[in-house]
Amino acid sequence: MLNEFGLISHAAAALAFLLLGGLIVTRYLRRASDRILLLSVTLSFLWAGSLVTQEIWSEPPFLVRYLLELLRDGGWVLVLLILLRPIDRQLRTVNVMRRFLGFSTFAVIFILFTLAALEYLLNIPLISGKFKLVGQIALSLLGICLVEQIWRNSIQSSRSSIRYLCISVLTVFAYDFFMYTDALLFGQISSGFWDARGFVNALVVPLLGVAMMNTRKQPVEFQLSRNAMFHVSALVFAGVYLLFAAAGGYYVRVLGGQWGDALQVLFVTAAMAFLALLLTSRRFRARLMIFISQNFFDYKYDYREEWLKMTRELANLSDHPPLPERIIRILAGLVESSSGALWERDEDGNFMLQSTVNMHQPRFTSIDGNCELVRFFAEREWIIDLEDYRADPVRYNLLEIPDPILKFEGGWLLIPMYLGNQLYGITLVGRANARVVLNWENFDLVRVVARQTCNLLAQADAQNRLSRAMQFEAVSKASAFMVHDLKTLIAQLSLLVRNAGRHRDNPAFIDDMISTTEHAVQKMSNLVDHIRKPDSGPGDREPVNLQALVSELAAHYARNQPQPKLMGPMDPVMIRADRVQLWSVLGHLIQNAQDATPPAGEVTLTLKASTGHVVLFIQDSGTGMTEDFIRMQLFKPFESTKGLTGMGIGAYQAREYIRELGGNIDVTSEPGMGSCFSVLLPTVKTSLQSSGESGTVASKETELNHEQLADRAGGLQ
């Protein structure tokens, strides 16, 4: 009976392949790959045409159509093999893979073709229908593996030239795989699959045409990697396994009687679960990778892949997981292991356990830095195989292995880690997940990676040491500021003690002594509060009339020569600050100006206010400073020009406090001409700036003990 849909489907495929063949003959028949593609297209046309004539005239017979289908599959496999072009740096491995895949595929085609041809010529049934189905499934699976390998290992820039070809051939083989697998499971070919097959082949013809034009513009290069071989091998294994599972399920259903259907479902489900278990097993994957490395590659490792893997692991700057644990995993992974332990040398020269991975930690873990093993590693950069050591200790000169290492169950390799020529750490790697035969290549790679990871481990340790040193430095600086303030208090109290004998009967001296003692107590209380809460917040600040404060400073320092002269407007200028600290900062700058200026010189204080800011200029006609001194030493803490009598933190502390207020200190100076310190501060608007209240504020400010403020300012010198 004429099947119209099947006829139209396969007729469309025959017409499409005919047009593509004509295009190749007229325009693109120059290279060997073009001729192979023309052969494949011709065989596909003959195959599709035979199906059309069979639909119309019931000719040719089945075996002829089957032989044409085998030839068509062989043509497309040949096209794929042409893409496996060896490149110079992997010539041998690519040729080995091409021979292996080519031999496997054409062996299947040859067996099926020979048996089918003999059956046709002798008219004797030699192979069953199920055998033909299994052969077609195997052939389709090999084609899928070829496409997957070509795509995975082609250079990124070359993929655009083979994308359409890979998609086209993959579609043909994948469709056949599903169709024949369905037929094997259900005992007959689905009419839906069979009728749509022609249209599927016709749809890929335009993609083949585009691929043919692209490959002329850009040659295809192929690179073989271990990962590709692993994926291909796993895919082949999974396909063969599924074939056996399908066959087993069929026979279970046939022989199971009335329980056959249920037993078949149970059998297939268990087989799929077992396959998933195998493919996710670390041991199975390790054994498969070792088999591939030993049989298809000159070297055991893909060094580019190993280096990238190590770089990704070490590029993680976080401590999750910690660096020692990551190093253990890197070294263990090189020999297909997943467990280990790492010791690192401490400051006393002993080796302390840093981390373990998948190994039970014994009670005692430290290794003596003077033990025989450490001396052995200091003389030889050997990797010790503990299994060989237990079997033949003489090979290692009867070396005594420390108990903390031998107590680890499952220990295998002892890897020394060197920083330069010094032993810095020891790594113990647990037994491999698969049987690994070690040779020079394994040991060389492990040594190189151990040195690289040891450098990173030492760098991390140095960073930790630096962090601790910076913490101690911060404590040291805080102590220096405390000593600086205590020196001021000691100077005040020492002055009282020296004058007490002469002025003990003077009531004014008694009042001044009480006031100074109260100030010392207050100063020490503030110091204790600062130690408890080192970061004083904005809440400790209050509005301060800067003009009044500068006037008081000028009056106070007028007892020293040269007397500072106040210039500028007398209007109140309000800022927000801690009045005591601001007095100390500005007093330090004024006293420094007086110290640098001879008695006949000048020190002027000038206030200039603008919208939102005020600037106090402290100018002197003293010795001046060089530009290098201003840039390199003036504001550098613990750099003093006063010798052992100065702490070198006055100018630094002054600038830091002004910056906390939102301002800054700028300095201009010239040797022999003098200096000018410009103190920039932000102003605030408050109700205290009204004329009626400014006098009250000034009167309150003058109530402060000027001597106390002067003593605080002296502490910055």
GULO-162309 format. One line per 8 residues: number of its first residue (from 0); their letters; for each residue x, y, z of C-alpha. Coordinates in steps of 0.02 Angstrom, whole numbers, plus 50000, padded with zeros to 5 digits. Layout:
residues N
NUM) A) X/Y/Z | ...
***
This chain:
residues 717
0) MLNEFGLI) 50000/50000/50000 | 50069/50170/49950 | 50121/50273/50100 | 50106/50452/50037 | 50194/50535/50184 | 50343/50416/50177 | 50354/50438/49989 | 50355/50628/49999
8) SHAAAALA) 50478/50624/50144 | 50610/50518/50058 | 50580/50602/49889 | 50620/50770/49972 | 50780/50695/50042 | 50832/50625/49871 | 50799/50793/49786 | 50894/50890/49920
16) FLLLGGLI) 51047/50777/49908 | 51040/50786/49718 | 51043/50976/49721 | 51185/50979/49847 | 51286/50856/49740 | 51260/50965/49587 | 51320/51119/49684 | 51478/51028/49739
24) VTRYLRRA) 51516/50964/49563 | 51495/51136/49482 | 51580/51249/49610 | 51666/51163/49755 | 51754/51008/49690 | 51937/51053/49720 | 51997/50978/49882 | 52001/50798/49944
32) SDRILLLS) 51874/50841/50078 | 51755/50906/49943 | 51768/50742/49848 | 51734/50641/50005 | 51583/50750/50042 | 51522/50724/49863 | 51539/50536/49886 | 51437/50543/50047
40) VTLSFLWA) 51304/50651/49966 | 51294/50532/49816 | 51273/50380/49929 | 51139/50472/50028 | 51049/50513/49865 | 51053/50331/49811 | 50991/50276/49982 | 50846/50399/49982
48) GSLVTQEI) 50806/50358/49799 | 50798/50172/49838 | 50669/50206/49972 | 50567/50310/49849 | 50568/50172/49717 | 50524/50046/49850 | 50371/50149/49897 | 50317/50160/49713
56) WSEPPFLV) 50372/49995/49633 | 50420/49891/49785 | 50598/49881/49719 | 50741/49861/49760 | 50728/49724/49893 | 50765/49753/50076 | 50945/49691/50074 | 50993/49811/49934
64) RYLLELLR) 50919/49956/50031 | 51008/49896/50188 | 51175/49888/50096 | 51148/50065/50029 | 51112/50126/50205 | 51273/50050/50267 | 51369/50134/50128 | 51284/50300/50168
72) DGGWVLVL) 51335/50285/50352 | 51511/50239/50301 | 51521/50394/50190 | 51474/50511/50333 | 51596/50425/50450 | 51731/50452/50319 | 51687/50638/50313 | 51709/50647/50501
80) LILLRPID) 51876/50557/50496 | 51939/50683/50368 | 51913/50817/50501 | 52036/50729/50617 | 52186/50817/50544 | 52346/50790/50643 | 52434/50946/50702 | 52620/50949/50733
88) RQLRTVNV) 52624/50949/50921 | 52502/50803/50940 | 52535/50706/50781 | 52553/50534/50858 | 52404/50541/50975 | 52285/50606/50842 | 52339/50470/50720 | 52314/50338/50854
96) MRRFLGFS) 52139/50401/50890 | 52096/50414/50706 | 52153/50237/50675 | 52059/50172/50826 | 51894/50256/50783 | 51912/50222/50599 | 51951/50039/50625 | 51807/50016/50747
104) TFAVIFIL) 51680/50100/50634 | 51731/50019/50472 | 51748/49851/50558 | 51564/49862/50605 | 51517/49918/50429 | 51623/49783/50349 | 51548/49644/50455 | 51369/49701/50425
112) FTLAALEY) 51398/49735/50240 | 51485/49567/50209 | 51352/49466/50298 | 51211/49559/50211 | 51293/49541/50040 | 51319/49354/50064 | 51142/49337/50121 | 51082/49428/49964
120) LLNIPLIS) 51194/49330/49846 | 51168/49159/49923 | 50987/49190/49973 | 51027/49112/50142 | 50979/49202/50305 | 51144/49229/50395 | 51099/49364/50523 | 50938/49400/50615
128) GKFKLVGQ) 50844/49562/50614 | 50896/49599/50794 | 51078/49579/50747 | 51053/49707/50608 | 50971/49826/50732 | 51113/49808/50856 | 51238/49841/50716 | 51146/49998/50662
136) IALSLLGI) 51139/50060/50842 | 51326/50030/50863 | 51363/50120/50700 | 51256/50269/50750 | 51338/50275/50921 | 51513/50278/50845 | 51460/50420/50731 | 51394/50519/50880
144) CLVEQIWR) 51558/50491/50971 | 51657/50555/50823 | 51553/50714/50813 | 51567/50744/51000 | 51755/50722/50998 | 51781/50836/50848 | 51677/50975/50924 | 51751/50964/51098
152) NSIQSSRS) 51932/50970/51040 | 51925/51089/50893 | 52006/51259/50917 | 51882/51392/50972 | 51914/51502/50821 | 51886/51355/50702 | 51719/51298/50771 | 51622/51416/50660
160) SIRYLCIS) 51684/51321/50506 | 51626/51150/50568 | 51473/51198/50670 | 51346/51162/50533 | 51431/51002/50476 | 51436/50933/50654 | 51254/50978/50685 | 51201/50898/50520
168) VLTVFAYD) 51292/50732/50542 | 51247/50725/50727 | 51063/50746/50682 | 51070/50602/50557 | 51158/50481/50675 | 51059/50532/50829 | 50894/50508/50737 | 50947/50335/50678
176) FFMYTDAL) 51005/50290/50854 | 50837/50332/50932 | 50740/50249/50791 | 50836/50084/50798 | 50841/50083/50989 | 50653/50103/50991 | 50640/49960/50866 | 50751/49848/50971
184) LFGQISSG) 50648/49880/51126 | 50476/49857/51046 | 50518/49726/50914 | 50474/49832/50761 | 50520/49996/50679 | 50397/50135/50719 | 50306/50196/50564 | 50315/50374/50627
192) FWDARGFV) 50504/50368/50646 | 50523/50285/50475 | 50412/50404/50378 | 50488/50563/50454 | 50666/50503/50422 | 50672/50572/50245 | 50619/50747/50298 | 50750/50745/50437
200) NALVVPLL) 50886/50706/50311 | 50818/50839/50192 | 50821/50971/50330 | 51008/50948/50361 | 51056/50973/50178 | 51056/51166/50188 | 51169/51154/50340 | 51288/51042/50242
208) GVAMMNTR) 51293/51172/50103 | 51337/51311/50225 | 51469/51201/50306 | 51548/51165/50136 | 51566/51350/50099 | 51633/51390/50273 | 51767/51257/50271 | 51839/51331/50111
216) KQPVEFQL) 51865/51496/50200 | 51937/51427/50362 | 52030/51262/50382 | 51986/51153/50530 | 52117/51109/50658 | 52092/50971/50785 | 52171/50949/50955 | 52158/50792/51057
224) SRNAMFHV) 52148/50801/51246 | 52130/50677/51385 | 51964/50751/51437 | 51897/50721/51261 | 51956/50541/51264 | 51879/50520/51435 | 51709/50587/51380 | 51711/50486/51220
232) SALVFAGV) 51758/50328/51313 | 51624/50358/51443 | 51496/50389/51306 | 51546/50229/51213 | 51541/50131/51374 | 51369/50202/51417 | 51303/50161/51243 | 51367/49982/51245
240) YLLFAAAG) 51302/49961/51421 | 51129/50023/51370 | 51128/49902/51223 | 51161/49756/51338 | 51034/49824/51462 | 50903/49835/51324 | 50941/49658/51265 | 50936/49594/51442
248) GYYVRVLG) 50772/49681/51474 | 50698/49604/51318 | 50747/49427/51367 | 50686/49455/51545 | 50517/49504/51476 | 50512/49354/51359 | 50565/49228/51489 | 50473/49307/51634
256) GQWGDALQ) 50301/49244/51588 | 50158/49346/51658 | 50284/49439/51768 | 50388/49484/51616 | 50335/49666/51597 | 50363/49705/51781 | 50530/49614/51784 | 50585/49707/51628
264) VLFVTAAM) 50548/49876/51708 | 50637/49820/51866 | 50789/49758/51769 | 50806/49916/51663 | 50785/50030/51815 | 50918/49935/51912 | 51034/49940/51761 | 51013/50129/51742
272) AFLALLLT) 51045/50156/51928 | 51202/50049/51918 | 51261/50148/51766 | 51236/50313/51859 | 51332/50241/52005 | 51478/50193/51892 | 51485/50360/51801 | 51487/50458/51964
280) SRRFRARL) 51614/50344/52049 | 51782/50428/52079 | 51869/50259/52075 | 51793/50211/51907 | 51834/50380/51831 | 52013/50369/51895 | 52037/50195/51822 | 51965/50249/51655
288) MIFISQNF) 52079/50401/51647 | 52232/50296/51689 | 52185/50170/51553 | 52167/50310/51425 | 52333/50392/51476 | 52427/50228/51466 | 52358/50171/51298 | 52328/50328/51194
296) FDYKYDYR) 52455/50460/51251 | 52643/50479/51260 | 52630/50571/51426 | 52524/50532/51576 | 52465/50711/51604 | 52386/50848/51505 | 52504/50979/51576 | 52404/51127/51515
304) EEWLKMTR) 52248/51060/51600 | 52342/51020/51761 | 52419/51193/51767 | 52251/51279/51737 | 52171/51172/51870 | 52305/51217/51997 | 52292/51401/51950 | 52104/51401/51978
312) ELANLSDH) 52125/51320/52148 | 52261/51439/52207 | 52181/51596/52135 | 52046/51583/52268 | 52100/51715/52396 | 51971/51668/52526 | 51997/51546/52669 | 51854/51432/52617
320) PPLPERII) 51927/51304/52605 | 52090/51351/52692 | 52248/51358/52587 | 52332/51203/52665 | 52177/51100/52625 | 52177/51160/52445 | 52362/51116/52428 | 52327/50940/52492
328) RILAGLVE) 52188/50917/52365 | 52300/50979/52223 | 52444/50862/52264 | 52329/50715/52298 | 52235/50742/52135 | 52395/50723/52035 | 52404/50540/52084 | 52216/50504/52082
336) SSSGALWE) 52199/50517/52271 | 52074/50615/52376 | 52153/50615/52550 | 52307/50683/52635 | 52386/50786/52773 | 52507/50933/52777 | 52639/50986/52903 | 52721/51158/52904
344) RDEDGNFM) 52882/51212/52991 | 52856/51327/53140 | 52971/51457/53216 | 53061/51325/53320 | 53102/51220/53168 | 52977/51082/53208 | 52838/51031/53091 | 52659/51058/53149
352) LQSTVNMH) 52506/50980/53069 | 52407/51114/52975 | 52265/51019/52892 | 52198/50848/52846 | 52079/50792/52709 | 51980/50630/52723 | 52106/50558/52848 | 52081/50520/53032
360) QPRFTSID) 52198/50626/53138 | 52299/50532/53271 | 52329/50598/53445 | 52508/50657/53422 | 52542/50750/53259 | 52699/50858/53279 | 52861/50805/53193 | 53029/50843/53273
368) GNCELVRF) 53133/50958/53165 | 53290/50856/53205 | 53218/50686/53162 | 53298/50572/53035 | 53162/50603/52904 | 53193/50791/52905 | 53380/50763/52884 | 53344/50640/52743
376) FAEREWII) 53237/50769/52651 | 53371/50901/52680 | 53493/50793/52581 | 53377/50716/52448 | 53223/50783/52362 | 53143/50611/52359 | 52961/50564/52363 | 52942/50417/52481
384) DLEDYRAD) 52819/50280/52437 | 52768/50210/52606 | 52711/50046/52528 | 52884/50021/52453 | 52960/50076/52618 | 52865/49944/52715 | 52910/49811/52587 | 53095/49858/52572
392) PVRYNLLE) 53161/49982/52703 | 53340/49954/52641 | 53295/50050/52483 | 53278/50205/52592 | 53435/50167/52697 | 53330/50098/52841 | 53255/50271/52864 | 53153/50293/53022
400) IPDPILKF) 52982/50370/52983 | 52908/50470/53130 | 52758/50392/53217 | 52643/50543/53184 | 52655/50497/52999 | 52641/50309/53017 | 52489/50328/53131 | 52389/50397/52985
408) EGGWLLIP) 52290/50254/52910 | 52300/50239/52721 | 52457/50344/52700 | 52545/50320/52534 | 52665/50456/52475 | 52774/50573/52577 | 52808/50732/52477 | 52938/50859/52536
416) MYLGNQLY) 52898/51042/52506 | 53045/51160/52483 | 53059/51348/52495 | 53218/51379/52398 | 53334/51244/52464 | 53256/51235/52637 | 53127/51106/52688 | 52970/51205/52729
424) GITLVGRA) 52834/51073/52738 | 52788/50890/52717 | 52632/50822/52633 | 52564/50648/52659 | 52451/50585/52518 | 52329/50443/52549 | 52305/50290/52441 | 52244/50319/52263
432) NARVVLNW) 52067/50282/52209 | 52136/50169/52072 | 52295/50071/52048 | 52426/50197/51988 | 52598/50145/51927 | 52715/50289/51967 | 52863/50335/51858 | 52979/50482/51830
440) ENFDLVRV) 52838/50585/51753 | 52729/50572/51908 | 52872/50616/52025 | 52932/50763/51920 | 52760/50841/51910 | 52728/50816/52096 | 52894/50896/52139 | 52861/51048/52030
448) VARQTCNL) 52686/51074/52098 | 52746/51048/52276 | 52875/51188/52255 | 52747/51305/52178 | 52617/51276/52312 | 52750/51290/52447 | 52794/51465/52385 | 52612/51514/52404
456) LAQADAQN) 52604/51435/52577 | 52758/51532/52631 | 52685/51692/52560 | 52525/51667/52659 | 52627/51635/52816 | 52727/51794/52785 | 52566/51892/52766 | 52504/51825/52932
464) RLSRAMQF) 52669/51875/53015 | 52658/52048/52937 | 52480/52068/53000 | 52535/52025/53177 | 52681/52146/53163 | 52564/52284/53107 | 52453/52251/53256 | 52602/52265/53373
472) EAVSKASA) 52654/52423/53282 | 52482/52498/53312 | 52498/52457/53498 | 52672/52533/53498 | 52609/52694/53419 | 52467/52706/53545 | 52595/52683/53684 | 52701/52823/53611
480) FMVHDLKT) 52553/52943/53616 | 52519/52891/53796 | 52701/52922/53845 | 52692/53091/53758 | 52544/53146/53866 | 52621/53075/54024 | 52779/53176/53992 | 52673/53335/53997
488) LIAQLSLL) 52593/53286/54161 | 52761/53241/54238 | 52831/53411/54186 | 52685/53501/54269 | 52694/53403/54431 | 52885/53416/54436 | 52870/53606/54425 | 52751/53605/54574
496) VRNAGRHR) 52869/53497/54676 | 53019/53609/54640 | 52926/53769/54691 | 52831/53696/54839 | 52972/53730/54964 | 52981/53915/54920 | 52796/53955/54898 | 52709/53837/55018
504) DNPAFIDD) 52646/53986/55120 | 52584/54082/54967 | 52393/54065/54950 | 52402/54102/54763 | 52527/53961/54739 | 52414/53843/54836 | 52267/53889/54724 | 52373/53865/54567
512) MISTTEHA) 52437/53697/54633 | 52259/53637/54663 | 52207/53694/54489 | 52356/53609/54407 | 52325/53448/54503 | 52142/53450/54449 | 52200/53472/54270 | 52321/53325/54287
520) VQKMSNLV) 52183/53215/54355 | 52068/53268/54214 | 52204/53237/54085 | 52239/53061/54151 | 52051/53025/54155 | 52037/53079/53973 | 52187/52970/53931 | 52106/52818/54012
528) DHIRKPDS) 51943/52854/53919 | 52039/52867/53756 | 52122/52699/53786 | 51952/52619/53819 | 51871/52707/53670 | 52009/52758/53550 | 51892/52823/53414 | 51808/52979/53477
536) GPGDREPV) 51653/53013/53377 | 51576/53176/53320 | 51468/53175/53475 | 51619/53237/53578 | 51626/53398/53479 | 51539/53562/53518 | 51525/53734/53437 | 51684/53835/53469
544) NLQALVSE) 51714/54018/53431 | 51878/54006/53336 | 51909/54195/53341 | 51897/54197/53531 | 52006/54042/53546 | 52142/54117/53436 | 52135/54279/53537 | 52164/54181/53697
552) LAAHYARN) 52308/54086/53617 | 52388/54249/53562 | 52372/54320/53738 | 52441/54163/53818 | 52594/54146/53705 | 52630/54334/53717 | 52744/54296/53866 | 52866/54214/53743
560) QPQPKLMG) 52966/54306/53610 | 52923/54353/53478 | 52746/54392/53534 | 52613/54331/53410 | 52508/54468/53330 | 52325/54437/53292 | 52259/54508/53130 | 52095/54496/53036
568) PMDPVMIR) 51911/54524/53079 | 51853/54513/53261 | 51684/54439/53218 | 51642/54269/53294 | 51684/54120/53182 | 51599/53960/53240 | 51669/53788/53207 | 51629/53617/53283
576) ADRVQLWS) 51773/53536/53378 | 51837/53477/53546 | 51898/53640/53620 | 52037/53563/53724 | 52109/53465/53578 | 52095/53613/53460 | 52186/53723/53588 | 52325/53594/53597
584) VLGHLIQN) 52342/53581/53408 | 52345/53767/53372 | 52455/53801/53524 | 52582/53676/53459 | 52589/53765/53291 | 52609/53937/53372 | 52746/53878/53490 | 52839/53794/53347
592) AQDATPPA) 52832/53959/53252 | 52905/54051/53402 | 53042/53920/53424 | 53094/53938/53242 | 53096/54129/53246 | 53225/54240/53332 | 53161/54364/53465 | 53172/54509/53342
600) GEVTLTLK) 53067/54416/53213 | 52879/54411/53186 | 52740/54285/53215 | 52569/54335/53149 | 52400/54249/53166 | 52276/54294/53030 | 52096/54235/53016 | 52005/54241/52850
608) ASTGHVVL) 51827/54177/52839 | 51724/54133/52685 | 51561/54043/52654 | 51574/53875/52739 | 51760/53884/52783 | 51885/53981/52886 | 52074/53985/52868 | 52198/54024/53006
616) FIQDSGTG) 52368/54078/52940 | 52513/54055/53064 | 52659/54146/52985 | 52834/54173/53051 | 52996/54250/52988 | 53107/54113/53058 | 53231/53991/52985 | 53106/53907/52867
624) MTEDFIRM) 53107/53729/52800 | 53157/53646/52639 | 53029/53571/52522 | 53103/53397/52548 | 53088/53414/52737 | 52905/53465/52722 | 52865/53323/52605 | 52966/53184/52687
632) QLFKPFES) 52982/53222/52875 | 52871/53361/52942 | 52710/53259/52957 | 52793/53089/52977 | 52765/53013/53151 | 52914/52971/53260 | 53029/53084/53155 | 53087/53224/53270
640) TKGLTGMG) 53213/53364/53246 | 53228/53386/53435 | 53334/53232/53465 | 53292/53121/53611 | 53185/53256/53695 | 53048/53248/53564 | 52929/53109/53515 | 52906/53171/53337
648) IGAYQARE) 52716/53157/53338 | 52660/53337/53367 | 52641/53395/53186 | 52573/53225/53135 | 52443/53227/53275 | 52396/53406/53232 | 52364/53370/53049 | 52269/53209/53085
656) YIRELGGN) 52151/53298/53206 | 52119/53441/53085 | 52078/53313/52951 | 51957/53227/53070 | 51865/53393/53081 | 51850/53398/52892 | 51992/53520/52863 | 52176/53513/52819
664) IDVTSEPG) 52346/53592/52854 | 52452/53660/52712 | 52630/53722/52732 | 52731/53842/52626 | 52909/53882/52677 | 53077/53940/52613 | 53241/53923/52706 | 53295/54090/52781
672) MGSCFSVL) 53128/54173/52742 | 53006/54089/52863 | 52855/53976/52857 | 52667/53988/52843 | 52548/53855/52910 | 52372/53869/52836 | 52241/53783/52944 | 52078/53759/52846
680) LPTVKTSL) 51922/53718/52947 | 51737/53704/52902 | 51621/53828/52989 | 51449/53797/53063 | 51298/53907/53086 | 51228/53911/53262 | 51119/54026/53364 | 51274/54073/53461
688) QSSGESGT) 51332/54178/53315 | 51206/54315/53357 | 51283/54473/53428 | 51189/54460/53591 | 51256/54288/53629 | 51432/54302/53563 | 51487/54402/53715 | 51418/54270/53831
696) VASKETEL) 51512/54136/53740 | 51673/54235/53747 | 51652/54263/53933 | 51623/54078/53962 | 51776/54034/53862 | 51888/54155/53959 | 51837/54068/54119 | 51944/53920/54070
704) NHEQLADR) 52113/53910/54153 | 52236/53971/54023 | 52379/53886/54111 | 52292/53718/54095 | 52268/53742/53909 | 52448/53796/53891 | 52506/53640/53978 | 52404/53533/53858
712) AGGLQ) 52476/53624/53709 | 52651/53594/53774 | 52619/53408/53764 | 52621/53414/53574 | 52797/53480/53562
***
